[in-house]
Amino acid sequence: MTEQALARITTVERAGLVLDVIDEGPIEGEPIVLLHGFPERATCWGAVTPILNEAGYRTLALDQRGYAPGARPKRRRDYRVSELAADAAALIDVVAGPTGRAHVVGHDWGAIVAWALGQHHADRVRSLTAVSVPHPGAFLTSMVRSRQLLLSWYMLAFQLPRLPEAVLRRIDKGSDRQLAHAGLDRDEIARIKREVVDSGALPGALGWYRALLLNDPRAMRAKVVGVPTTLVWSDEDLALGRWGAEHTARWVSGAPYRFVELAGISHWIPTQAPDVLAEAILDRVGSSPA
């Protein structure tokens, strides 16, 4: 472990951007990097991290580009998955050294970043826990094998200029009904309004969707993951169907894989089922070879 890693990490810098980090738990514990999704920030892990810390792990929740105040570029291409994964790899560099590894956990869009790390930075990933989102290959295939294309209608809507921002800025007047339908409770909606909408993070958060067509779908679909992996999926997720979750095993090769299905839980697993999620994470990180 590097001397820098033995101090608390509050920020990580890359490509002129400054991303914020919530660094908790035993400073010498094995690092677990936590990657949030849309429309949340690093605070979404607040009920999960105490359990991981109590088990002896150091957790580093990254406020990703578009969300962190010092990392909100305006160009669409700055939100390509390759850039997002490189940001997370930069954090691993700081906490584990340039040749070290960390356990990686990602929810929603954070899971896409975690999968990209497993695909293209496997030497930096000790284990991978994806929450809600299947491997990109399984997700893209599910578009033609299931109802996933219909479930993903919002991805197309988010390509429109200005309108999504206008709708979501009225989160306390109208769009909160849609978020509540997706499973968020009143406190969670208030947190999203405060941390994403009111803080000015919304355009950058939507930038992840608007850069979708700038990614290479063939590369995302074709490359399997060869690190110990767990996928945690919930059966009341209105955005991600069963087909992709059940077929993700096809895209993990040469390493242990586990699929954990949660019953009666919506998409928002880190905040609504933190105990069960932490158990799945601990099972994965505890069984991964050094």
Beta strands, then each sheet from edge to edge (+ up, - down):
strand 1: 11-14
strand 2: 17-24
strand 3: 31-35
strand 4: 58-62
strand 5: 102-107
strand 6: 125-131
strand 7: 229-234
strand 8: 257-262
sheet 1: 1+ 2- 4+ 3+ 5+ 6+ 7+ 8+
end
